[in-house]
Amino acid sequence: MHDIVDLETRGVPAMFIASDVFVQAAESQANALGFPTVQRVFVPHPIQDRTDDEMRALADSSYDSIVAAITKQTS
C-alpha cells in the first residue's frame, strides 16, 4: 500500500490487486495513510492453491476492473 500511495502522489497511476479477505485491512491502511481513494481490485480468496489455468481465468475475469482502476482519476 505504501508503494501505491507513493506512486500516486508522484503522479504515476497505480492500483493494487488482493484477495477479498483483505478488503477491511486495505481500507484501514488506505485511510491511515491519508489516501482513501487508492484504487484496488479484489479477487476471490484463496489464491495460493489455484492452478495456472485457474489464475489465467481469474485474471481474465478481473481484467475490466483492473483497467478501470488504473485509469480512474483519484484526485
Short mmCIF file of the C-alpha atoms (twelve columns), coordinates in Angstrom:
data_MODEL
# 
_entry.id   MODEL 
# 
loop_
_atom_site.group_PDB 
_atom_site.id 
_atom_site.type_symbol 
_atom_site.label_atom_id 
_atom_site.label_alt_id 
_atom_site.label_comp_id 
_atom_site.label_asym_id 
_atom_site.label_seq_id 
_atom_site.Cartn_x 
_atom_site.Cartn_y 
_atom_site.Cartn_z 
_atom_site.pdbx_PDB_model_num 
ATOM 1  C CA . MET A 1  0.000   0.000   0.000   1 
ATOM 2  C CA . HIS A 2  2.820   2.412   0.801   1 
ATOM 3  C CA . ASP A 3  4.277   1.921   -2.685  1 
ATOM 4  C CA . ILE A 4  0.927   2.546   -4.361  1 
ATOM 5  C CA . VAL A 5  0.362   5.745   -2.375  1 
ATOM 6  C CA . ASP A 6  3.913   6.897   -3.134  1 
ATOM 7  C CA . LEU A 7  3.469   6.327   -6.857  1 
ATOM 8  C CA . GLU A 8  0.107   8.072   -6.947  1 
ATOM 9  C CA . THR A 9  1.366   11.109  -5.051  1 
ATOM 10 C CA . ARG A 10 4.150   11.407  -7.637  1 
ATOM 11 C CA . GLY A 11 1.606   11.344  -10.463 1 
ATOM 12 C CA . VAL A 12 2.171   7.755   -11.541 1 
ATOM 13 C CA . PRO A 13 -1.131  5.874   -11.934 1 
ATOM 14 C CA . ALA A 14 -1.148  2.886   -9.620  1 
ATOM 15 C CA . MET A 15 -3.506  0.340   -8.095  1 
ATOM 16 C CA . PHE A 16 -3.272  -2.985  -6.342  1 
ATOM 17 C CA . ILE A 17 -4.882  -6.386  -6.565  1 
ATOM 18 C CA . ALA A 18 -5.508  -8.505  -3.488  1 
ATOM 19 C CA . SER A 19 -7.748  -11.339 -2.445  1 
ATOM 20 C CA . ASP A 20 -11.077 -10.367 -0.943  1 
ATOM 21 C CA . VAL A 21 -10.184 -11.347 2.624   1 
ATOM 22 C CA . PHE A 22 -8.068  -8.173  2.729   1 
ATOM 23 C CA . VAL A 23 -10.846 -5.650  1.985   1 
ATOM 24 C CA . GLN A 24 -11.075 -4.343  5.558   1 
ATOM 25 C CA . ALA A 25 -7.288  -4.240  6.027   1 
ATOM 26 C CA . ALA A 26 -6.796  -2.365  2.758   1 
ATOM 27 C CA . GLU A 27 -9.461  0.180   3.626   1 
ATOM 28 C CA . SER A 28 -7.981  0.730   7.087   1 
ATOM 29 C CA . GLN A 29 -4.452  1.138   5.774   1 
ATOM 30 C CA . ALA A 30 -5.512  3.466   2.949   1 
ATOM 31 C CA . ASN A 31 -7.327  5.663   5.448   1 
ATOM 32 C CA . ALA A 32 -4.392  5.602   7.866   1 
ATOM 33 C CA . LEU A 33 -2.077  6.716   5.060   1 
ATOM 34 C CA . GLY A 34 -4.436  9.560   4.206   1 
ATOM 35 C CA . PHE A 35 -5.236  8.184   0.770   1 
ATOM 36 C CA . PRO A 36 -8.677  6.576   0.949   1 
ATOM 37 C CA . THR A 37 -9.134  6.781   -2.826  1 
ATOM 38 C CA . VAL A 38 -6.274  4.403   -3.634  1 
ATOM 39 C CA . GLN A 39 -7.560  2.180   -6.414  1 
ATOM 40 C CA . ARG A 40 -7.906  -1.519  -5.757  1 
ATOM 41 C CA . VAL A 41 -9.384  -4.686  -7.178  1 
ATOM 42 C CA . PHE A 42 -10.213 -7.658  -5.009  1 
ATOM 43 C CA . VAL A 43 -10.387 -11.187 -6.347  1 
ATOM 44 C CA . PRO A 44 -11.829 -14.290 -4.703  1 
ATOM 45 C CA . HIS A 45 -9.735  -15.934 -1.992  1 
ATOM 46 C CA . PRO A 46 -7.724  -18.161 -1.867  1 
ATOM 47 C CA . ILE A 47 -5.049  -17.575 -4.475  1 
ATOM 48 C CA . GLN A 48 -2.166  -19.827 -3.480  1 
ATOM 49 C CA . ASP A 49 -3.835  -23.133 -4.325  1 
ATOM 50 C CA . ARG A 50 -5.063  -22.178 -7.788  1 
ATOM 51 C CA . THR A 51 -3.715  -23.839 -10.898 1 
ATOM 52 C CA . ASP A 52 -2.153  -21.805 -13.688 1 
ATOM 53 C CA . ASP A 53 -5.341  -22.186 -15.733 1 
ATOM 54 C CA . GLU A 54 -7.463  -21.002 -12.802 1 
ATOM 55 C CA . MET A 55 -5.188  -17.984 -12.318 1 
ATOM 56 C CA . ARG A 56 -5.463  -17.103 -16.014 1 
ATOM 57 C CA . ALA A 57 -9.249  -17.345 -15.807 1 
ATOM 58 C CA . LEU A 58 -9.254  -15.174 -12.683 1 
ATOM 59 C CA . ALA A 59 -7.046  -12.595 -14.399 1 
ATOM 60 C CA . ASP A 60 -9.277  -12.630 -17.482 1 
ATOM 61 C CA . SER A 61 -12.402 -12.144 -15.390 1 
ATOM 62 C CA . SER A 62 -10.780 -9.269  -13.479 1 
ATOM 63 C CA . TYR A 63 -9.274  -7.502  -16.494 1 
ATOM 64 C CA . ASP A 64 -12.004 -4.881  -16.977 1 
ATOM 65 C CA . SER A 65 -11.964 -3.984  -13.276 1 
ATOM 66 C CA . ILE A 66 -8.178  -3.667  -13.308 1 
ATOM 67 C CA . VAL A 67 -8.181  -1.387  -16.365 1 
ATOM 68 C CA . ALA A 68 -10.941 0.738   -14.823 1 
ATOM 69 C CA . ALA A 69 -8.988  1.057   -11.557 1 
ATOM 70 C CA . ILE A 70 -5.709  2.049   -13.202 1 
ATOM 71 C CA . THR A 71 -7.375  4.638   -15.426 1 
ATOM 72 C CA . LYS A 72 -9.644  6.209   -12.816 1 
ATOM 73 C CA . GLN A 73 -8.788  9.702   -11.553 1 
ATOM 74 C CA . THR A 74 -8.090  9.642   -7.818  1 
ATOM 75 C CA . SER A 75 -7.660  13.344  -7.110  1 
# 
